Amino acid sequence: MEITELRAVIEGLCAAKAAQRATAGERAELRTLDARMRAAVEAGDTTAYRNLSETGHQAIREIAAQATAVDVLDRLRYRGVRYQFSVARLPGRPRQGAEEHSAIVEAVVAGKADKAEYEMRSHLRSVIGALYDLQSHGGLYGVPGSTERAAPLKLP
C-alpha cells in the first residue's frame, strides 16, 4: 500500500511533466498504447493488459525525463510487482484500469499537466482500493491486517 501511495505522488509528477514535454510522436505512441490496452481488455487478455499497462507507465516516465523520479520508481517496482499481477486478475479491474489509463493518456496528449497529474494519482489510488479488495479476499501477505501467505486468487 505504501509503495503505491508513493508511486501515486511520483508518477503524478511524471504525468504532469510528460503533458508539458510530449512531442507529436510521443503523443501518437501513447494513443497507440491506449488503443492496444483497450483491445486487450476487450479480448479478455489479462496478460497483455498487464504488460501494456506497465509499458504505458514506462512511456510516461520516459517522456517526463525526470531521471531521479524514474530511479526511485524503478527501485519501488521490484517491491510491488507481485501484487500488480494479482490486481490485474480481479474481476472488472482490467476494464477499470484501461479507462483510468485512457484518462491519463487523454490529459497528457492534450498537454494538460494538472489534469494528467490528477488522473495518474486517481488511477493509483484506485489500485490501492484494489489492493484492499485483494487483502479482504486473503490475496495479500505482508500487508497490515493480512495474516496468511498469498494463495491463488479465488473470488465468487
GIURQUI-V476659 format. One record per residue. RES is the residue in one small letter. PSI is psi in whole degrees, 0 to 359 (NA if undefined). OMEGA is omega in whole degrees, 0 to 359 (999 if undefined). D_LAST is the distance of its C-alpha to the last C-alpha in Angstrom with 1 decimal. Layout:
res:psi:omega:d_last
RES:PSI:OMEGA:D_LAST
RES:PSI:OMEGA:D_LAST
This chain:
res:psi:omega:d_last
m:314:181:23.9
e:321:179:27.7
i:315:182:28.0
t:325:175:26.1
e:317:178:28.1
l:319:176:31.2
r:321:181:30.1
a:318:180:29.7
v:310:184:33.3
i:316:180:34.8
e:333:173:32.9
g:316:176:33.7
l:315:180:37.4
c:320:179:37.0
a:318:178:35.6
a:314:180:38.5
k:321:178:41.0
a:320:179:39.6
a:327:180:40.1
q:333:190:43.7
r:342:190:44.5
a:132:175:42.6
t:171:177:45.0
a:319:179:44.7
g:319:179:43.6
e:322:176:40.9
r:319:178:39.7
a:319:179:39.5
e:317:178:37.6
l:319:178:35.0
r:319:179:34.7
t:315:178:34.3
l:319:179:31.5
d:313:180:29.7
a:319:179:30.1
r:321:180:28.9
m:315:179:25.8
r:321:178:24.9
a:321:178:25.7
a:319:178:23.4
v:315:180:20.5
e:326:180:21.5
a:354:181:21.7
g:22:182:18.2
d:87:183:20.1
t:323:180:18.2
t:314:178:21.1
a:319:177:23.7
y:311:182:22.2
r:315:180:22.0
n:319:180:25.6
l:326:175:26.9
s:311:179:25.5
e:318:179:27.4
t:320:178:30.4
g:315:177:30.4
h:317:180:30.5
q:319:180:33.2
a:317:179:35.2
i:320:177:35.3
r:316:181:36.4
e:318:179:39.1
i:322:181:40.4
a:330:180:40.5
a:43:177:42.9
q:87:189:42.2
a:319:181:42.9
t:317:178:42.2
a:316:180:38.9
v:319:179:37.9
d:314:179:39.1
v:315:180:37.0
l:322:178:33.8
d:321:179:34.4
r:322:180:34.7
l:329:185:31.5
r:316:184:29.6
y:335:181:29.7
r:339:184:28.4
g:359:188:25.2
v:326:182:24.4
r:330:180:21.9
y:330:183:19.6
q:322:180:20.2
f:322:178:18.6
s:321:179:15.3
v:317:182:15.5
a:341:181:16.1
r:352:178:12.9
l:137:179:10.7
p:128:179:9.6
g:348:184:12.8
r:318:178:14.7
p:318:180:17.2
r:314:179:18.3
q:315:179:18.7
g:319:179:20.5
a:321:177:22.7
e:319:179:23.7
e:317:178:24.7
h:320:178:26.6
s:320:179:28.4
a:322:177:29.5
i:311:180:30.9
v:315:180:32.7
e:316:180:34.1
a:318:179:35.6
v:313:182:37.0
v:325:180:38.5
a:353:180:40.0
g:23:182:41.6
k:90:186:40.0
a:312:181:39.8
d:319:179:38.6
k:318:179:35.9
a:316:178:34.8
e:314:179:34.7
y:313:182:32.7
e:321:179:30.1
m:316:179:29.7
r:320:178:29.3
s:317:179:26.8
h:312:183:24.8
l:332:171:24.8
r:325:176:24.0
s:321:176:20.9
v:320:177:20.1
i:318:176:20.7
g:320:178:18.2
a:324:177:15.6
l:321:176:16.9
y:322:176:16.4
d:315:178:12.7
l:315:181:12.6
q:319:181:14.8
s:339:177:12.7
h:12:177:9.9
g:21:184:12.9
g:5:179:13.5
l:142:175:17.0
y:140:179:20.1
g:13:177:23.4
v:137:180:22.3
p:130:180:23.6
g:347:181:21.3
s:125:186:19.4
t:356:182:20.9
e:156:177:19.3
r:152:179:19.6
a:131:175:17.0
a:167:175:14.9
p:138:183:13.0
l:123:178:10.0
k:107:179:6.8
l:155:179:3.8
p:NA:999:0.0
